[in-house]
């Protein structure tokens, strides 16, 4: 179990958080609602989801880093 819960986010996580905050701030800036604003927020949600789907993530490794490689979200393993 020994998973560290630090706040060390990678670039994709930080960028998606910033994109979501900026898109939400612009959509809610004037205080009115419109179907196009909801569509933009929904599109932002799908773009972030697609980015996480196609991104490469590191394999679950031991604390000493024995397993080195990348595993895509589709399940293929890339080893160095």
Protein Blocks (a to p, Z undefined) as FASTA:
>chain_A
ZZcfbfbdcfklmmmmmmmmmmmmmmmmnopacfklmmmmmmmmmmmmmmmmmpccdddd
dfkomagcdddfkopacdZZ
